[in-house]
Amino acid sequence: MGKFVITTDKSGQFRFNLKAGNGQTILSSEAYKTKASCNNGIESVQKNSQDDSKFERLTAKNGSPYFNLKATNGQVIGTSEMYSGNDAMENGIASVKKNAPDASVEDNS
């Protein structure tokens, strides 16, 4: 079962990672100034991850595919790792869809 892990970065801002059941990070957030905003970001991932149109499939400059998950307002709420190919990226999207809705939250901030 997946989980969201909240941490603080060097500047004291909050971030979360969505981890799959095997512990692999499948989605990383932007930095948030407050924990409340970070928690709102998690709720937004849980809600928007079920809508395939919210996944923006992209290609990095080095040719690696990756994706962003966007909120209803178009703001990016999470970014994936770089993948070796499109099939691997689609598997990552499927993992977010599967894990995000019922993921627990682990606060390590």
C-alpha positions as CSV (number, residue, x, y, z in Angstrom):
1,M,0.0,0.0,0.0
2,G,1.3,3.5,-0.9
3,K,2.0,6.3,1.5
4,F,2.8,10.0,1.4
5,V,5.9,11.0,3.3
6,I,6.2,14.6,4.4
7,T,9.7,16.0,5.0
8,T,11.2,19.5,5.4
9,D,14.0,20.6,3.1
10,K,17.1,22.7,3.9
11,S,15.2,25.9,3.7
12,G,12.5,24.7,6.1
13,Q,9.8,24.2,3.5
14,F,7.6,21.2,3.4
15,R,7.6,18.6,0.6
16,F,5.9,15.2,0.1
17,N,6.8,12.1,-1.8
18,L,4.2,9.5,-2.8
19,K,5.8,6.1,-2.4
20,A,4.5,2.8,-3.8
21,G,4.1,-0.3,-1.6
22,N,7.7,-1.3,-2.4
23,G,9.0,2.0,-1.1
24,Q,9.9,3.5,-4.5
25,T,9.1,7.2,-4.9
26,I,6.6,7.6,-7.7
27,L,5.6,11.3,-7.3
28,S,7.4,14.3,-5.7
29,S,5.9,17.6,-4.8
30,E,7.0,21.2,-5.0
31,A,8.0,23.1,-1.8
32,Y,5.3,24.4,0.4
33,K,5.7,27.2,3.0
34,T,3.3,25.6,5.5
35,K,2.4,22.1,6.5
36,A,-1.2,22.9,5.9
37,S,-0.4,23.8,2.3
38,C,1.5,20.5,2.0
39,N,-1.5,18.6,3.3
40,N,-3.7,20.3,0.8
41,G,-1.3,19.2,-1.9
42,I,-1.6,15.6,-0.8
43,E,-5.4,15.9,-0.9
44,S,-5.2,17.4,-4.4
45,V,-3.1,14.4,-5.5
46,Q,-5.6,12.0,-4.1
47,K,-8.4,13.7,-5.9
48,N,-6.8,14.5,-9.2
49,S,-4.9,11.2,-9.6
50,Q,-8.0,9.5,-10.8
51,D,-8.4,11.7,-13.8
52,D,-6.1,10.7,-16.7
53,S,-6.4,14.1,-18.3
54,K,-4.6,15.6,-15.3
55,F,-1.4,13.7,-16.1
56,E,0.8,15.7,-18.4
57,R,3.2,13.4,-20.3
58,L,6.5,15.1,-21.1
59,T,10.0,14.4,-22.4
60,A,13.1,15.8,-20.8
61,K,15.9,17.3,-22.8
62,N,17.9,14.1,-22.6
63,G,14.9,12.2,-24.1
64,S,13.7,10.6,-20.9
65,P,9.9,10.5,-20.5
66,Y,8.3,11.8,-17.2
67,F,5.0,13.2,-16.1
68,N,3.5,16.0,-14.1
69,L,0.2,15.7,-12.2
70,K,-1.8,18.9,-12.4
71,A,-4.6,20.2,-10.2
72,T,-7.9,21.4,-11.6
73,N,-6.5,25.0,-11.8
74,G,-3.6,23.7,-14.0
75,Q,-0.9,24.0,-11.3
76,V,1.6,21.2,-11.1
77,I,1.1,19.3,-7.8
78,G,3.6,16.5,-8.4
79,T,6.4,15.4,-10.7
80,S,7.6,11.9,-11.5
81,E,11.1,10.6,-11.8
82,M,12.7,10.2,-15.3
83,Y,11.8,6.9,-16.9
84,S,13.7,4.7,-19.4
85,G,10.8,4.6,-21.8
86,N,7.1,5.4,-22.4
87,D,5.9,2.0,-21.1
88,A,7.8,2.6,-17.8
89,M,6.3,6.1,-17.5
90,E,2.8,4.7,-18.1
91,N,3.4,2.1,-15.4
92,G,4.4,5.0,-13.1
93,I,1.1,6.8,-13.9
94,A,-0.8,3.6,-13.2
95,S,1.0,3.3,-9.9
96,V,0.0,6.8,-8.9
97,K,-3.6,6.1,-9.8
98,K,-3.5,2.9,-7.7
99,N,-1.6,4.1,-4.7
100,A,-2.7,7.8,-4.2
101,P,-6.4,7.6,-3.2
102,D,-5.9,5.4,-0.1
103,A,-2.3,6.2,0.8
104,S,-1.5,6.9,4.4
105,V,0.4,10.0,5.4
106,E,3.7,9.7,7.3
107,D,4.9,13.0,8.7
108,N,8.7,13.1,9.0
109,S,9.0,16.9,9.0
